[in-house]
Amino acid sequence: MGQPLTNSHWSHSHVFNEGNPLAQKNTTRAVILTTVMMVVEIVGGYTLNSMALLADGWHMSSHALALGLSVLAYVFSKRFAHDTRFAFGTWKIEVLAGYTSALLLVLVAGSMLFQSIERLLSPGPIYYDQAIVLAFIGLLVNIVCAWLLKDGHGHNHAHHGHGDHGHHHQDINLRAAYVHVIADAATSVLAIIALIAGKFWGASWLDPVMGIVGAVLVAAWAYGLLRDSGRVLLDAEMNAPVVAEIREVIALSPVKASISDLHVWRVGKDKFACIVGLVTQVDVSPDYYRHQLSIHEELAHITIEINRMDQSYRGV
């Protein structure tokens, strides 16, 4: 007689996120650089009476917050990776961090807008030379941070599967940090333009105007992150390319079946789980269709439910 089967024959890991140690390390470095520069720009903006510089500093504070949350998310995702309370792993901790930072960014954008309008209506003297120097240093910090985060961000783009899977194979945490660095660099450029225009052409009104533009940039970035992270948190993934691929596999299968129910959601930056309900006219094992779907490596967790037209449901 053979060995008796146990639950271990069918058990499998629910750790769908392999982590990103390099991104965590470089993001930590970016947090340190950004936090230091944030303090310098905010203090300098108030001291030198530059709204553009102050707006850039507050924007950098949101950048520091987003990066800080990203680091914590990496840490907690790894720490609780094998915690059985997380039914489909801990990857969404990283997504939740991005969503939370986006909510706080909305408040930052509102504060920047209010202060810029106030400064536009009640202008004061600006110490252009010192403010320009600080703005250039801030831009340099942004460039360094972008360089730190670029490798991991580019790596995520480089490993696309077949079809239009590009945005599904990204580390949302790293993508949010990278995009934020780019937006922050743009705000620094706006501040430099405003300060130079004010110093050489007397366009002091441009300083608070650029503060308003910076607030709009922060709000736009927050909206994009809220949209993308919210879609993942709400499991709104039924328009993902992998859904069409699942339908195609079932339609082309030699053993014909029709899909009666289909649920797909993301459990990692490039991993999906699915529940597929099928109706067949023949007796077939759920393992047959699971094997058919396994050609798509992004499907990390597949549950098949089989219903015979003339028999009751059975599934695995």
Buried (B, 14 or more C-beta within 10 A) or exposed (E): EEEEEEEEEEEEEBBBBEBBEEBBBBBBBBBEBBBEBBBBBBEBBEBBBBBBBBBBBBBBBBBBBBBBBBBEBBEBBBEBBEEEEBEBBBBBBBBBBBBBBBEBBBEBBEBBBEBBBEBBEEEEEBBBEBBBEBBBBBBBBBEBBBEBBBEBBEBBEEEBBEBEBEBBBBBBBBBBBBBBBBBBBBBBBBBBBBBBBBBEEEBBBBBBBBBBBBBEBBBEBBBBBBEBBBBBBEBEBEEBBBBEBBEEBBEEBEBBBEEEEBBBBBBBBBBBBBBBBBBBEEEBEBEBBBEBBEEBEBBBBBBBBBBBEEEEEEEE
